[in-house]
Amino acid sequence: MSMKRTNVYADPEDLAIIKEAAQRRGISEAEIIRQGIHLAAMANRVWDEPLFSRTFEGSGRTPTKEDVRTTVADAVRRESDSGTAA
């Protein structure tokens, strides 16, 4: 993976915590910072499509395991009957 160098300003207390964690975990401070950048990037990413694109009508109560199994089985059966993949 190609990396790009950048400079950031960080709170000295945060840097001290990172330094201690790096020593404890036996990895570089840079690796911890890269992990943090990746988490921040993923938390702020805008996805092209919603995580949940399907909705199911319900009774307004928490469904039981059997309710969920039945609803999913019915949806799969309807899609397979219409020739559409899930």
Salt bridges, closest charged atoms under 4 A:
GLU20 OE2 - ARG24 NH1 3.63
GLU29 OE2 - LYS19 NZ 3.66
GLU31 OE1 - ARG34 NH2 3.08
ASP67 OD2 - ARG61 NH1 2.90
ASP74 OD1 - ARG77 NH1 2.80
GLU79 OE2 - ARG54 NH2 3.20
